[in-house]
């Protein structure tokens, strides 16, 4: 029976996603821009997440793509927003309530409402085997090296070298 449930879950995800590996599970409810997401084998996305692709913002158009590797675990209430190519490497564990984004709302020029401001995309990459603790925020332009650990409640930006612990 469990195999049947896993197979049905996989087939449902496969239909909706740009690409989906076998044994991948996505738990509802999830607010998601499915067609802009590629997920590897045996990855799992838990309940109440928000994965949001920005393909159009005001007069600008973007080509968003979220690549999630194999054996990735994304826990509850994670929020991922992307307008460019955001990559999460194989074997990552992303704890609850983490925010990851590759977009930045401009603060230059005329003072205006945030929804009227131009957005810029800064490539964001999470290497393989990375652990991101609960409530952490990964800002646009961040490059986290392989096997790094980002502690709970940390805000990270820039280049985080391989095997670094941010606490």
Secondary structure, 3 states (H helix, E strand, C coil): CHHHHHHHHHHHHHHHCCEECCCCEECCCCEECHHHEEECCCCEECCCCEEEECCEECCEECCCEEEECCCCEECCCCEEEECCEEEECCCCEECCCCEEECEEECCCCCCCCHHHCCEEECCEEECCCCEECCCCEECCCCEECCCCEECCCCEECCEECCCCEEC
